[in-house]
Amino acid sequence: MPVTNPWLAGPAPKKKLDRERLEERILNLLSSQNMCVLATTGPDGPLATPVRYHHLDFSLLFTAAAGSPKMSNLAADPRISVGVFAPLVGQASSRGAQVFGRARVLSEQDPDFGHYWPAYRWQSDHAERSRPLDEPPAGPLVVVEAERIVYTEHWLRREGFAPRQLWRR
């Protein structure tokens, strides 16, 4: 029987990508997607929440209502895991990242707010909701600076590289 991707058979290679090439692939994934799943922990246990995100280098950015369950969880424990993934059409297309870090909730008064805010493209959300484009949202900006990323891409096996790669800040 013909096999579409014979390089997927057998044990996975162990070879690691060099840092520059791994960072390029991670940034490509972050730039080509806009949805992620945030995993937080709260008094009722784990909470996984799909959200729209933007990124600035290896920092993920999102907004949320101050009283939402995810924001309450982050106030109690800022550790977070974020899953970003491309659509899956088969094993060969499997591509995603688990981003681990600590969430920082920034208000407009925070000194770092001005660094991250321009990367958060709120205008598309406002247009979708028929809100005026001259009134930016007033809610907090959540920034997750990646401390560690587990990047998975099975296509790497074609070139003799391990499908799972680890990046650390």
CYANA upper distance limits for C-alpha pairs under 8 A (distance plus 0.5 A):
  5 ASN  CA      9 ALA  CA      8.42
  5 ASN  CA     92 ALA  CA      7.77
  7 TRP  CA    157 ARG  CA      7.13
  7 TRP  CA    158 ARG  CA      6.31
  8 LEU  CA     12 ALA  CA      8.18
  8 LEU  CA     92 ALA  CA      7.89
  8 LEU  CA    154 HIS  CA      8.26
  8 LEU  CA    157 ARG  CA      7.40
  8 LEU  CA    158 ARG  CA      8.29
 12 ALA  CA    157 ARG  CA      7.30
 12 ALA  CA    162 ALA  CA      6.60
 12 ALA  CA    163 PRO  CA      7.59
 13 PRO  CA    157 ARG  CA      6.99
 13 PRO  CA    160 GLY  CA      6.26
 13 PRO  CA    161 PHE  CA      5.96
 13 PRO  CA    162 ALA  CA      5.20
 13 PRO  CA    163 PRO  CA      8.03
 14 LYS  CA    160 GLY  CA      8.48
 14 LYS  CA    161 PHE  CA      6.68
 14 LYS  CA    162 ALA  CA      5.09
 15 LYS  CA    160 GLY  CA      7.26
 15 LYS  CA    161 PHE  CA      5.17
 15 LYS  CA    162 ALA  CA      5.82
 16 LYS  CA    161 PHE  CA      6.44
 16 LYS  CA    162 ALA  CA      6.65
 16 LYS  CA    165 GLN  CA      7.08
 17 LEU  CA     21 ARG  CA      6.76
 17 LEU  CA     22 LEU  CA      6.25
 17 LEU  CA    161 PHE  CA      7.28
 17 LEU  CA    165 GLN  CA      7.89
 18 ASP  CA     22 LEU  CA      6.70
 19 ARG  CA     23 GLU  CA      6.53
 19 ARG  CA    167 TRP  CA      8.16
 20 GLU  CA     24 GLU  CA      6.73
 21 ARG  CA     25 ARG  CA      6.90
 22 LEU  CA     26 ILE  CA      6.75
 22 LEU  CA    165 GLN  CA      8.18
 22 LEU  CA    167 TRP  CA      8.10
 23 GLU  CA     27 LEU  CA      6.55
 23 GLU  CA    167 TRP  CA      8.36
 24 GLU  CA     28 ASN  CA      6.60
 25 ARG  CA     29 LEU  CA      6.83
 26 ILE  CA     30 LEU  CA      6.76
 26 ILE  CA     97 ALA  CA      7.96
 26 ILE  CA    151 TYR  CA      7.45
 27 LEU  CA     31 SER  CA      6.46
 27 LEU  CA     57 ASP  CA      7.43
 27 LEU  CA     58 PHE  CA      7.87
 28 ASN  CA     32 SER  CA      6.56
 29 LEU  CA     33 GLN  CA      6.85
 29 LEU  CA     84 VAL  CA      8.40
 29 LEU  CA     85 PHE  CA      8.10
 29 LEU  CA     86 ALA  CA      7.89
 29 LEU  CA     95 ARG  CA      8.46
 29 LEU  CA     96 GLY  CA      7.73
 30 LEU  CA     34 ASN  CA      7.99
 30 LEU  CA     55 HIS  CA      7.41
 30 LEU  CA     84 VAL  CA      7.81
 31 SER  CA     55 HIS  CA      7.92
 33 GLN  CA     84 VAL  CA      8.01
 33 GLN  CA     85 PHE  CA      7.91
 33 GLN  CA     86 ALA  CA      7.31
 34 ASN  CA     52 ARG  CA      5.98
 34 ASN  CA     53 TYR  CA      5.83
 34 ASN  CA     54 HIS  CA      6.92
 35 MET  CA     50 PRO  CA      7.31
 35 MET  CA     51 VAL  CA      6.18
 35 MET  CA     52 ARG  CA      4.99
 35 MET  CA     53 TYR  CA      6.37
 35 MET  CA     84 VAL  CA      7.32
 36 CYS  CA     50 PRO  CA      6.11
 36 CYS  CA     51 VAL  CA      6.10
 36 CYS  CA     52 ARG  CA      6.89
 36 CYS  CA     53 TYR  CA      7.28
 36 CYS  CA     82 VAL  CA      7.02
 36 CYS  CA     83 GLY  CA      5.94
 36 CYS  CA     84 VAL  CA      5.19
 36 CYS  CA     85 PHE  CA      7.69
 37 VAL  CA     48 ALA  CA      6.60
 37 VAL  CA     49 THR  CA      5.75
 37 VAL  CA     50 PRO  CA      4.76
 37 VAL  CA     51 VAL  CA      6.71
 37 VAL  CA     82 VAL  CA      6.10
 37 VAL  CA     83 GLY  CA      5.56
 37 VAL  CA     84 VAL  CA      7.25
 38 LEU  CA     47 LEU  CA      8.32
 38 LEU  CA     48 ALA  CA      5.86
 38 LEU  CA     49 THR  CA      5.57
 38 LEU  CA     50 PRO  CA      6.76
 38 LEU  CA     51 VAL  CA      7.70
 38 LEU  CA     80 ILE  CA      7.51
 38 LEU  CA     81 SER  CA      6.52
 38 LEU  CA     82 VAL  CA      5.06
 38 LEU  CA     83 GLY  CA      7.04
 39 ALA  CA     46 PRO  CA      7.32
 39 ALA  CA     47 LEU  CA      6.08
 39 ALA  CA     48 ALA  CA      4.92
 39 ALA  CA     49 THR  CA      7.04
 39 ALA  CA     80 ILE  CA      6.36
 39 ALA  CA     81 SER  CA      5.61
 39 ALA  CA     82 VAL  CA      6.55
 40 THR  CA     46 PRO  CA      6.30
 40 THR  CA     47 LEU  CA      5.77
 40 THR  CA     48 ALA  CA      7.06
 40 THR  CA     70 LYS  CA      7.07
 40 THR  CA     73 ASN  CA      6.71
 40 THR  CA     74 LEU  CA      7.27
 40 THR  CA     77 ASP  CA      8.43
 40 THR  CA     79 ARG  CA      7.64
 40 THR  CA     80 ILE  CA      5.96
 40 THR  CA     81 SER  CA      7.49
 41 THR  CA     45 GLY  CA      6.00
 41 THR  CA     46 PRO  CA      4.89
 41 THR  CA     47 LEU  CA      6.43
 41 THR  CA     73 ASN  CA      6.34
 41 THR  CA     74 LEU  CA      8.25
 41 THR  CA     77 ASP  CA      7.65
 42 GLY  CA     46 PRO  CA      6.75
 42 GLY  CA     47 LEU  CA      7.78
 42 GLY  CA     72 SER  CA      8.15
 42 GLY  CA     73 ASN  CA      5.29
 42 GLY  CA     76 ALA  CA      7.90
 42 GLY  CA     77 ASP  CA      8.25
 43 PRO  CA     73 ASN  CA      8.34
 47 LEU  CA     70 LYS  CA      7.77
 49 THR  CA     70 LYS  CA      8.00
 51 VAL  CA     62 PHE  CA      7.98
 52 ARG  CA     62 PHE  CA      7.25
 53 TYR  CA     60 LEU  CA      6.99
 53 TYR  CA     61 LEU  CA      6.03
 53 TYR  CA     62 PHE  CA      5.52
 54 HIS  CA     60 LEU  CA      6.42
 54 HIS  CA     61 LEU  CA      5.66
 54 HIS  CA     62 PHE  CA      7.12
 54 HIS  CA    119 ALA  CA      7.44
 54 HIS  CA    120 TYR  CA      6.25
 54 HIS  CA    121 ARG  CA      7.64
 55 HIS  CA     59 SER  CA      6.00
 55 HIS  CA     60 LEU  CA      4.92
 55 HIS  CA     61 LEU  CA      6.05
 55 HIS  CA    119 ALA  CA      7.22
 55 HIS  CA    120 TYR  CA      7.88
 56 LEU  CA     60 LEU  CA      7.10
 56 LEU  CA     61 LEU  CA      8.17
 56 LEU  CA    116 TYR  CA      7.65
 56 LEU  CA    119 ALA  CA      6.64
 58 PHE  CA    145 GLU  CA      6.78
 58 PHE  CA    146 ALA  CA      6.25
 59 SER  CA    143 VAL  CA      6.93
 59 SER  CA    144 VAL  CA      5.84
 59 SER  CA    145 GLU  CA      4.74
 59 SER  CA    146 ALA  CA      6.32
 60 LEU  CA    143 VAL  CA      6.27
 60 LEU  CA    144 VAL  CA      5.59
 60 LEU  CA    145 GLU  CA      7.05
 60 LEU  CA    146 ALA  CA      8.26
 61 LEU  CA    116 TYR  CA      8.36
 61 LEU  CA    120 TYR  CA      7.14
 61 LEU  CA    141 LEU  CA      7.38
 61 LEU  CA    142 VAL  CA      6.12
 61 LEU  CA    143 VAL  CA      5.27
 61 LEU  CA    144 VAL  CA      6.99
 62 PHE  CA    120 TYR  CA      7.98
 62 PHE  CA    141 LEU  CA      6.53
 62 PHE  CA    142 VAL  CA      5.80
 62 PHE  CA    143 VAL  CA      7.37
 63 THR  CA    139 GLY  CA      7.27
 63 THR  CA    140 PRO  CA      6.61
 63 THR  CA    141 LEU  CA      5.45
 63 THR  CA    142 VAL  CA      6.28
 64 ALA  CA     68 SER  CA      7.53
 64 ALA  CA     71 MET  CA      7.65
 64 ALA  CA    139 GLY  CA      7.44
 64 ALA  CA    140 PRO  CA      7.50
 64 ALA  CA    141 LEU  CA      8.08
 64 ALA  CA    142 VAL  CA      8.27
 65 ALA  CA     71 MET  CA      7.92
 65 ALA  CA    139 GLY  CA      7.09
 65 ALA  CA    140 PRO  CA      8.29
 66 ALA  CA     71 MET  CA      6.52
 66 ALA  CA     72 SER  CA      8.25
 66 ALA  CA    139 GLY  CA      7.56
 66 ALA  CA    140 PRO  CA      7.66
 67 GLY  CA     71 MET  CA      6.81
 67 GLY  CA     72 SER  CA      6.89
 68 SER  CA     72 SER  CA      6.77
 69 PRO  CA     73 ASN  CA      6.61
 70 LYS  CA     74 LEU  CA      6.65
 71 MET  CA     75 ALA  CA      6.62
 72 SER  CA     76 ALA  CA      7.01
 73 ASN  CA     77 ASP  CA      6.57
 73 ASN  CA     78 PRO  CA      8.04
 74 LEU  CA     78 PRO  CA      4.96
 74 LEU  CA     79 ARG  CA      7.68
 74 LEU  CA     80 ILE  CA      8.31
 74 LEU  CA    103 ALA  CA      7.38
 78 PRO  CA    102 ARG  CA      5.55
 78 PRO  CA    103 ALA  CA      5.56
 78 PRO  CA    104 ARG  CA      7.70
 79 ARG  CA    100 PHE  CA      8.17
 79 ARG  CA    101 GLY  CA      6.44
 79 ARG  CA    102 ARG  CA      4.97
 79 ARG  CA    103 ALA  CA      6.92
 80 ILE  CA    100 PHE  CA      6.46
 80 ILE  CA    101 GLY  CA      6.12
 80 ILE  CA    102 ARG  CA      6.16
 80 ILE  CA    103 ALA  CA      6.99
 80 ILE  CA    144 VAL  CA      8.39
 81 SER  CA     98 GLN  CA      7.13
 81 SER  CA     99 VAL  CA      6.07
 81 SER  CA    100 PHE  CA      5.16
 81 SER  CA    101 GLY  CA      7.17
 82 VAL  CA     97 ALA  CA      8.49
 82 VAL  CA     98 GLN  CA      6.15
 82 VAL  CA     99 VAL  CA      5.44
 82 VAL  CA    100 PHE  CA      7.00
 83 GLY  CA     96 GLY  CA      7.78
 83 GLY  CA     97 ALA  CA      6.35
 83 GLY  CA     98 GLN  CA      5.21
 83 GLY  CA     99 VAL  CA      6.86
 84 VAL  CA     96 GLY  CA      6.00
 84 VAL  CA     97 ALA  CA      5.75
 84 VAL  CA     98 GLN  CA      7.05
 84 VAL  CA     99 VAL  CA      8.36
 85 PHE  CA     95 ARG  CA      6.46
 85 PHE  CA     96 GLY  CA      4.48
 85 PHE  CA     97 ALA  CA      6.83
 86 ALA  CA     94 SER  CA      7.78
 86 ALA  CA     95 ARG  CA      6.18
 86 ALA  CA     96 GLY  CA      6.59
 87 PRO  CA     93 SER  CA      8.29
 87 PRO  CA     94 SER  CA      8.31
 88 LEU  CA     93 SER  CA      6.30
 88 LEU  CA     94 SER  CA      6.21
 88 LEU  CA     95 ARG  CA      8.23
 89 VAL  CA     93 SER  CA      6.61
 89 VAL  CA     94 SER  CA      8.25
 90 GLY  CA     94 SER  CA      7.18
 91 GLN  CA    154 HIS  CA      7.32
 92 ALA  CA    154 HIS  CA      6.03
 92 ALA  CA    155 TRP  CA      6.01
 93 SER  CA    153 GLU  CA      7.91
 93 SER  CA    154 HIS  CA      7.26
 93 SER  CA    155 TRP  CA      7.19
 94 SER  CA    152 THR  CA      7.76
 94 SER  CA    153 GLU  CA      6.11
 94 SER  CA    154 HIS  CA      6.18
 94 SER  CA    155 TRP  CA      8.06
 95 ARG  CA    151 TYR  CA      8.14
 95 ARG  CA    152 THR  CA      5.86
 95 ARG  CA    153 GLU  CA      4.80
 95 ARG  CA    154 HIS  CA      7.28
 96 GLY  CA    151 TYR  CA      6.44
 96 GLY  CA    152 THR  CA      5.80
 96 GLY  CA    153 GLU  CA      7.14
 97 ALA  CA    149 ILE  CA      6.87
 97 ALA  CA    150 VAL  CA      6.03
 97 ALA  CA    151 TYR  CA      4.89
 97 ALA  CA    152 THR  CA      6.62
 98 GLN  CA    149 ILE  CA      6.01
 98 GLN  CA    150 VAL  CA      5.61
 98 GLN  CA    151 TYR  CA      7.05
 99 VAL  CA    146 ALA  CA      6.41
 99 VAL  CA    147 GLU  CA      8.11
 99 VAL  CA    148 ARG  CA      6.60
 99 VAL  CA    149 ILE  CA      5.08
 99 VAL  CA    150 VAL  CA      7.20
100 PHE  CA    146 ALA  CA      6.19
100 PHE  CA    147 GLU  CA      6.33
100 PHE  CA    148 ARG  CA      5.74
100 PHE  CA    149 ILE  CA      6.66
101 GLY  CA    144 VAL  CA      6.53
101 GLY  CA    145 GLU  CA      6.43
101 GLY  CA    146 ALA  CA      5.45
101 GLY  CA    147 GLU  CA      5.49
101 GLY  CA    148 ARG  CA      7.34
102 ARG  CA    144 VAL  CA      6.27
102 ARG  CA    145 GLU  CA      7.24
102 ARG  CA    146 ALA  CA      8.23
102 ARG  CA    147 GLU  CA      8.48
103 ALA  CA    142 VAL  CA      6.85
103 ALA  CA    143 VAL  CA      6.08
103 ALA  CA    144 VAL  CA      5.09
103 ALA  CA    145 GLU  CA      7.75
104 ARG  CA    142 VAL  CA      6.09
104 ARG  CA    143 VAL  CA      5.65
104 ARG  CA    144 VAL  CA      6.89
105 VAL  CA    140 PRO  CA      6.69
105 VAL  CA    141 LEU  CA      6.28
105 VAL  CA    142 VAL  CA      5.01
105 VAL  CA    143 VAL  CA      6.95
106 LEU  CA    110 ASP  CA      6.24
106 LEU  CA    112 ASP  CA      7.91
106 LEU  CA    113 PHE  CA      6.43
106 LEU  CA    140 PRO  CA      6.07
106 LEU  CA    141 LEU  CA      5.61
106 LEU  CA    142 VAL  CA      6.60
106 LEU  CA    143 VAL  CA      7.92
107 SER  CA    113 PHE  CA      7.10
107 SER  CA    139 GLY  CA      7.99
107 SER  CA    140 PRO  CA      5.52
107 SER  CA    141 LEU  CA      7.00
108 GLU  CA    113 PHE  CA      6.26
108 GLU  CA    114 GLY  CA      8.14
108 GLU  CA    140 PRO  CA      8.02
109 GLN  CA    113 PHE  CA      7.68
112 ASP  CA    116 TYR  CA      7.26
113 PHE  CA    117 TRP  CA      6.27
113 PHE  CA    141 LEU  CA      8.17
114 GLY  CA    118 PRO  CA      7.59
116 TYR  CA    120 TYR  CA      7.48
116 TYR  CA    143 VAL  CA      8.41
117 TRP  CA    141 LEU  CA      8.06
122 TRP  CA    126 HIS  CA      6.89
122 TRP  CA    136 PRO  CA      7.75
122 TRP  CA    137 PRO  CA      8.07
123 GLN  CA    127 ALA  CA      6.62
123 GLN  CA    133 LEU  CA      6.72
123 GLN  CA    136 PRO  CA      8.25
124 SER  CA    128 GLU  CA      6.65
125 ASP  CA    129 ARG  CA      6.83
126 HIS  CA    130 SER  CA      6.53
126 HIS  CA    131 ARG  CA      5.33
126 HIS  CA    132 PRO  CA      7.24
126 HIS  CA    133 LEU  CA      7.01
127 ALA  CA    131 ARG  CA      6.40
127 ALA  CA    132 PRO  CA      7.84
127 ALA  CA    133 LEU  CA      7.59
131 ARG  CA    135 GLU  CA      8.41
146 ALA  CA    169 ARG  CA      7.59
147 GLU  CA    168 ARG  CA      6.37
147 GLU  CA    169 ARG  CA      5.76
148 ARG  CA    166 LEU  CA      7.85
148 ARG  CA    167 TRP  CA      6.14
148 ARG  CA    168 ARG  CA      4.96
148 ARG  CA    169 ARG  CA      6.81
149 ILE  CA    166 LEU  CA      6.43
149 ILE  CA    167 TRP  CA      5.54
149 ILE  CA    168 ARG  CA      6.96
150 VAL  CA    164 ARG  CA      7.32
150 VAL  CA    165 GLN  CA      6.38
150 VAL  CA    166 LEU  CA      5.29
150 VAL  CA    167 TRP  CA      6.91
151 TYR  CA    164 ARG  CA      6.17
151 TYR  CA    165 GLN  CA      5.62
151 TYR  CA    166 LEU  CA      6.72
151 TYR  CA    167 TRP  CA      8.05
152 THR  CA    163 PRO  CA      5.94
152 THR  CA    164 ARG  CA      4.90
152 THR  CA    165 GLN  CA      6.80
153 GLU  CA    163 PRO  CA      5.51
153 GLU  CA    164 ARG  CA      7.03
154 HIS  CA    162 ALA  CA      8.39
154 HIS  CA    163 PRO  CA      5.15
154 HIS  CA    164 ARG  CA      8.26
155 TRP  CA    159 GLU  CA      8.33
155 TRP  CA    163 PRO  CA      7.65
156 LEU  CA    160 GLY  CA      7.14
156 LEU  CA    161 PHE  CA      5.71
156 LEU  CA    162 ALA  CA      7.00
156 LEU  CA    163 PRO  CA      6.05
157 ARG  CA    161 PHE  CA      5.57
157 ARG  CA    162 ALA  CA      6.55
157 ARG  CA    163 PRO  CA      6.45
